[in-house]
Amino acid sequence: MLVPIRKAFATIVALVLLSMNICFFMFYALWQNADSAAIGRMESGSAVQPGQLLENANLMWGAAQGSLLAMLALDVLSILFAATAFSAFRRKDIAEVKSASPSA
C-alpha cells in the first residue's frame, strides 16, 4: 500500500517542480524583454533619458539572477535525489529476486 502512495507523491512533486520551472522561466524571459525594451527606449533619440529605465533595475537583476541559480540548484538536487531513490529501489528489487529464487 505504501509503494503506490509513494509513486503518486513522487509524480505530484515532479509535476509541481516542472510547473514551477515553466512559470519561473516565463517570468525571467518577460523581465528580460521588459528590461531590454526599457534600455532601448532610454537610448533612443538624441539624448540619454534615465527616467525611461525600469525602477530598481539593479535589484530586480540581482533577484532574477539569484532565483535562477536557486532554481537550477533545486533542479540538480531533485535529479540527484530521484536517481538515488531509483537506484536504491532497483537494488532492493534485485536483492528480493535473488533471495526468492531457489538455490540450485
C-alpha positions in Angstrom: 0.0 0.0 0.0 2.9 2.4 0.7 4.5 2.0 -2.8 1.5 3.4 -4.8 1.3 6.3 -2.4 5.0 7.0 -2.7 4.7 6.8 -6.5 1.8 9.2 -6.6 3.6 11.6 -4.2 6.7 11.5 -6.4 4.6 12.2 -9.5 2.9 15.2 -7.8 6.3 16.6 -6.7 7.7 16.2 -10.2 4.7 18.0 -11.7 5.0 20.8 -9.2 8.7 21.2 -9.9 8.1 21.2 -13.6 5.3 23.8 -13.4 7.5 26.0 -11.1 10.3 25.8 -13.7 8.0 26.7 -16.5 6.5 29.7 -14.6 9.9 30.9 -13.5 11.5 30.8 -16.9 8.5 32.5 -18.5 8.7 35.3 -15.9 12.5 35.5 -16.4 12.0 35.9 -20.2 9.3 38.6 -19.7 11.5 40.5 -17.3 14.5 40.3 -19.7 12.3 41.6 -22.6 11.0 44.5 -20.5 14.5 45.4 -19.3 15.8 45.3 -22.9 12.9 47.4 -24.2 13.4 50.0 -21.4 17.1 50.3 -22.2 16.2 50.7 -25.9 13.7 53.5 -25.1 16.3 55.2 -22.9 19.0 55.2 -25.6 16.7 56.2 -28.4 16.7 59.8 -29.6 19.5 62.3 -29.3 19.8 62.2 -25.5 20.0 59.6 -22.8 16.9 59.6 -20.7 17.5 57.7 -17.4 13.8 58.2 -16.5 12.9 55.6 -19.1 14.7 52.7 -17.3 12.9 50.3 -15.0 12.8 51.3 -11.4 15.0 49.3 -9.1 16.6 47.6 -12.2 19.7 46.5 -10.4 17.8 45.0 -7.5 15.5 43.2 -10.0 18.5 41.9 -11.9 20.1 40.6 -8.7 16.8 38.9 -7.7 16.4 37.4 -11.1 19.9 36.0 -11.2 19.7 34.7 -7.7 16.4 33.0 -8.3 17.7 31.5 -11.5 20.7 30.0 -9.6 18.4 28.7 -6.9 16.0 27.1 -9.4 18.9 25.4 -11.2 20.3 24.1 -7.8 16.8 22.8 -6.9 16.7 21.0 -10.3 20.1 19.4 -9.8 19.3 18.3 -6.3 15.9 16.9 -7.4 17.5 14.9 -10.2 20.2 13.6 -7.8 17.6 12.6 -5.2 15.4 10.9 -7.8 18.4 9.0 -9.3 19.5 7.9 -5.8 16.0 6.8 -4.8 15.5 4.9 -8.1 18.9 3.2 -7.7 18.1 2.1 -4.1 14.7 0.8 -5.2 16.3 -1.2 -8.1 18.9 -2.7 -5.7 16.1 -3.7 -3.3 14.2 -5.4 -6.1 17.3 -7.3 -7.3 18.1 -8.4 -3.8 14.5 -9.7 -3.3 14.6 -11.6 -6.6 17.9 -13.2 -5.7 16.6 -14.3 -2.3 13.3 -15.6 -3.7 14.9 -17.7 -6.4 15.6 -21.4 -5.4 19.2 -22.3 -4.9 20.4 -25.0 -7.3 
